[in-house]
Amino acid sequence: MNLQKLFTSILKDTPVWFRISLSIVLAIAVFISPELLENQTSTVPYSSSGAIQGIQSESTYTVTDVIDGDTIKILDHGETKTVRLVNMNTPESVHPTKEVECLGIESSQRMEELVLNQQVSLETDPTQQNTDRYGRLLRFVFLEKENTHVDVGLTLISEGFAYSSPYGTAPHPYLDQYE
């Protein structure tokens, strides 16, 4: 049973006051201990030749907006494009037909802290289409940080703001790390 299903099955029969209390405790833990979160940042290593392993994009883009915990907007040659981070998911915070989910707002805020107005590299996922049904680019997103590339999706997963959510039956390049 994956983590999301486990939490859903546990929380669906719990009183609302308990779910709210749990959300508050988790939010406090995150904001009181930011130094613990900083030490869990995941990076993609350089190869011995100096080339960055796993990065297929030579370009960097400025993140102009954060829609939610798994969707951002970038500036690409003067054009704004929406990017959905692949193979991970965060609780809903802005979905037009769904309620705000536990940690949805916090995951959006964390994404904003990580990437807003920062330079990112994008990598396609060979197991997925170029865009989703909403026209969003489907990409792994890497934050440019001090000569390393920080995998934003993996960072959110390791900090507890997201969970691994592979798409399709073929394993993606970072499945072991995400799981």
Secondary structure by P-SEA (a helix, b strand, c coil): ccaaaaaaaaaccccaaaaaaaaaaaaaaaaacaaaaaaabbbbbbccccccccccccbbbbbcccccccccccccccbbbbbbbcccccccccccccccccaaaaaaaaaaaccccbbbbbbbcccccccccccccccbbbbbcccccccaaaaaaaacccccccccccccccccccc
